[in-house]
Amino acid sequence: MPNCLIILNPVSGNADLEQLKTLLEQHFSAWKKVYYDTNGKTDVRDIAQLLEQSPFQLVIASGGDGTISMVANAIWKAQTDVALGLIP
């Protein structure tokens, strides 16, 4: 079963996170999913550590440009070739 890390920024934009999670559950039903909500103290190192600890095949980042940049930076820092999906 493939693993997916889903990073959500609960304060970015006006998205309904419960609706988004429901859609992700439907479309990635065969995947093991790990949800990670960012906060004001989230750091690139936190996400990089998650990526280093588990073999994810996909990272989905949902948020604004700061969230997307932080996740892309974490992937680079973790030196992994994981695929990145974006939900602005």
Protein Blocks (a to p, Z undefined) as FASTA:
>chain_A
ZZddddddfkgcjbdfklmmmmmmmmmmmpccddddddfkbcfklmmmmmmmpccfbdcd
eddfklmmmmmmmmmmnopabdcdddZZ
